Amino acid sequence: MGLLAASFRTMLPPVLRHQRRHSGDFSGTPVTGGKVKVSGFNSSLVALHQATPKLGLFAKAGLYAWEAKASLVSAGIVVKF
């Protein structure tokens, strides 16, 4: 069997999106309006090949990308990172 007999599978889960808000204190300093936004994407490809009746091979390649944005107000100062 050659490489043409290999089977390919892809996995494409949905895009991750999450947002969270926070208020409280950080080491005694009041924090208000804390906000974090996270988004990401994950994808992979799996190749399977039966080399012999007792030996199977596989290869996997993937990509994971994300972005996070955060902001808060502490002591009257807006901080973004």
Secondary structure, DSSP 8 states (H G I E B T S, - for coil): --GGG-EEEEE----EEEEEEEEEEETTEEEEEEEEEEEEEEEEEEEEEEEETTEEEEEEEEEEEEEEEEEEEETTEEEE-
